[in-house]
Amino acid sequence: MTYFNKMSESTGLVSGMAERLGIDIEDRMKTPELAGRTYLNMVMRCANCSEHSACTKLQDENPLLDAAPDYCMNGDVLKRD
């Protein structure tokens, strides 16, 4: 997988996980806690994760989730308020 494909996939997984958790990423991006650099770091952490297949399957099978899976490298940022 090319770098740009990996980044695109990771962006989709981060957004998808947030959506399934009921978190509005765009709304959070307006706050200092999830500004542009933090979002970029989330995508980079996801790109370095070895669980893309599991995450994709989890998201495909679950329109809603109570929490990010234990393997999610962004689980701390994606906690619900």
HELIX and SHEET records of a PDB file:
HELIX    1   1 TYR A    3  ARG A   20  1                                  18    
HELIX    2   2 ILE A   25  MET A   29  1                                   5    
HELIX    3   3 PRO A   32  LEU A   34  5                                   3    
HELIX    4   4 GLY A   36  ALA A   47  1                                  12    
HELIX    5   5 HIS A   52  GLU A   61  1                                  10    
END                                                                             
